[in-house]
Amino acid sequence: MGTVVDATNKEGNGAVLGDKNVTVVFVLGGPGSGKGTQCANIVKHFGYTHLSAGDLLRAEQKSGSENGTMIQNMIKEGKIVPSEVTVKLLQRAMAESGNDKFLIDGFPRNEENRAAFELVTGIQPAFILFFDCPEEEMERRLLGRNQGREDDNIETIRKRFKVFLESSLPVIEYYNSKGKVRKIDAAKPVEEVFEAVKAVFTTPDDKV
């Protein structure tokens, strides 16, 4: 198994691992829990680089690369993009950023993602920032964002909640068993949520 990691390191990951001590924070939460807003605040206040697995996959598709075409075809066929493809994109973005502190947003989406990330990069996350928000509140926010098409969206939104619960909660439980989850009450107003986030980043070793 080590050969996968070795091969990946030779592909230019030395810029990320090498002698550099890289800090990775996974940011998880249901759709509408406010992850994007809070990630922007963390970037501004704490100097992290914000990486979104979904954005990287979309950018790769648009790039017209061989990898991008493969991703596009898989998504068209309703297949899931292999975890290692997503991890390699994250790894490349980390190497190219020049930073050593990263927020990885909406990833790992499931246990397979988590295992692939740790195997391929050899990096363990410092902690997991989990935005815990009641489904009714997330629904209200998402419907407010998509005005005028409520009937179309409610079903899709509920499907997204279901997928999040089934796929991502086992990841949160796994890291919780290692004492790495920092749970934030994301139902509060944005400013109050960020106060709680700031406390986590100011004392990352303290358990919440």
Number of C-alpha atoms within 10 A of each C-alpha: 7 10 9 11 16 14 12 17 19 9 12 15 21 13 19 23 18 11 8 11 11 17 16 20 20 19 24 27 25 24 19 22 24 20 20 15 11 20 21 14 17 19 15 11 11 12 13 21 21 19 21 16 19 13 11 15 20 14 12 19 19 12 12 12 11 11 14 17 15 15 22 20 13 14 13 10 9 9 11 10 15 13 19 16 14 21 22 18 16 21 22 16 15 23 17 13 15 11 16 18 19 20 23 23 22 20 24 24 21 18 17 14 19 20 14 19 23 14 17 23 20 15 15 14 19 15 22 22 24 20 23 18 19 14 17 10 15 22 20 12 15 18 18 12 12 12 9 10 11 14 9 10 16 16 10 11 19 15 12 14 17 13 15 19 13 13 15 22 18 15 21 23 13 14 17 15 9 9 13 22 21 23 20 20 16 25 18 12 9 12 11 13 17 19 11 16 22 17 12 19 15 10 10 14 11 11 12 14
